[in-house]
């Protein structure tokens, strides 16, 4: 079984059930307990700017090895634990750059802000 590093950007079966599949950022897999059955991800979306929640744009310089055709946004409130088998290993994937990692961390911290 492939274990994904934190910061991997990949496609997965959509845990929100809004689509068949969705891009996600792996937040925790290889260094977590029960990694054979659990992987924590943050969902990405193209319509998230329309929500009443903080959803910053994921710019190209935050990514390495993958890019998106449409403007894509972080959905920091959409955190899910999914089975590793839900990650589509046959599709394009990449990783966050160092700048991208800082960006995602700030988005996660925003969940604790008033």
ZIZIPE-V622588 format. One record per residue. RES is the residue in one letter. PHI is phi in degrees with one decimal (NA if undefined). NEAR is the number of other ideal C-beta (glycine too) atoms within 8 Angstrom. Layout:
res = {RES	RES}
phi = {PHI	PHI}
near = {NEAR	NEAR}
//
This chain:
res = {X	X	X	X	X	X	X	X	X	X	X	X	X	X	X	X	X	X	X	X	X	X	X	X	X	X	X	X	X	X	X	X	X	X	X	X	X	X	X	X	X	X	X	X	X	X	X	X	X	X	X	X	X	X	X	X	X	X	X	X	X	X	X	X	X	X	X	X	X	X	X	X	X	X	X	X	X	X	X	X	X	X	X	X	X	X	X	X	X	X	X	X	X	X	X	X	X	X	X	X	X	X	X	X	X	X	X	X	X	X	X	X	X	X}
phi = {NA	-74.5	-109.9	-93.4	-76.5	-59.2	97.6	-69.0	-108.3	-147.5	-100.6	-141.4	-57.7	-64.3	-70.2	-85.5	64.9	-79.5	-140.0	-70.0	-142.9	-154.2	-72.2	-138.4	-108.8	-76.9	-96.4	-157.2	-149.4	-63.5	-114.1	-118.6	-65.3	60.2	-64.3	-71.8	-127.1	-136.6	-147.6	-96.1	-132.0	-111.7	-77.4	-115.3	-154.3	-95.2	-105.0	-64.4	-64.0	-85.9	-84.8	-86.1	-126.0	-61.3	-144.0	-71.7	-72.5	-90.4	-81.0	-58.1	-74.6	-90.4	-123.1	-134.7	85.7	-152.3	-144.4	-114.0	-71.8	-98.6	-59.4	-122.0	-123.0	-71.3	-121.6	-61.7	-83.1	-96.2	-104.1	-136.4	-102.8	-124.0	-72.8	-55.2	-66.4	-77.5	-81.5	-83.6	-71.3	-85.5	-100.7	-56.6	-143.9	-158.0	-151.3	-74.7	-77.8	-58.2	-63.6	-65.1	-61.6	-61.7	-62.4	-66.6	-60.6	-63.1	-64.5	-66.1	-63.4	-61.4	-64.8	-96.5	-81.6	-94.3}
near = {4	6	8	12	9	10	11	12	14	13	11	14	8	11	13	9	4	5	6	4	9	13	11	15	13	16	9	8	15	8	6	10	4	6	12	6	6	13	15	12	14	14	14	15	11	8	6	12	8	4	8	2	8	7	11	8	8	12	5	5	7	11	14	8	6	10	6	10	3	5	7	10	13	14	13	14	7	10	9	9	6	14	7	15	4	10	14	10	7	3	8	5	11	10	12	13	10	6	8	14	10	8	13	16	8	8	13	9	8	9	8	4	5	1}
//
